[in-house]
Amino acid sequence: MPRVPSVEEIKEVIRLIVSKIPVKHVWINPDCGLKTRGETETVASLQNMVQATKEIRAELGE
């Protein structure tokens, strides 16, 4: 069964990205192998990605 990244894991990756690229140039894209997952894992991964993105936006005041 594929592993679903946690919200905190995704936030860590986003923080790393925005430390190197201006946030206005960052686009969080779910094209990360979801085609190879079942519906349950896909939905969970996307929900975590959306939540992480919302929380990072709040942290950055975006």
C-alpha positions, 0 to 999 in steps of 0.5 A, a space after each residue: 500500500 502506498 504511503 500517504 505523506 502527512 500534512 507536516 511532511 508536505 509543509 516541510 517540503 513547501 518550506 524548503 521550496 519557498 526558501 529557494 524560490 520566490 513564493 510568487 513563482 511556486 505552484 503546488 502541483 499534485 502530479 506526484 504519482 497519484 495515477 499509481 495509487 488507489 482512490 483512498 490513497 489519492 484522496 488522502 494525499 490530495 487532502 493533506 496537500 490542500 491542508 498543507 498549502 492552506 497552512 503555509 499560506 497562512 504562515 506566509 500571509 498569502 
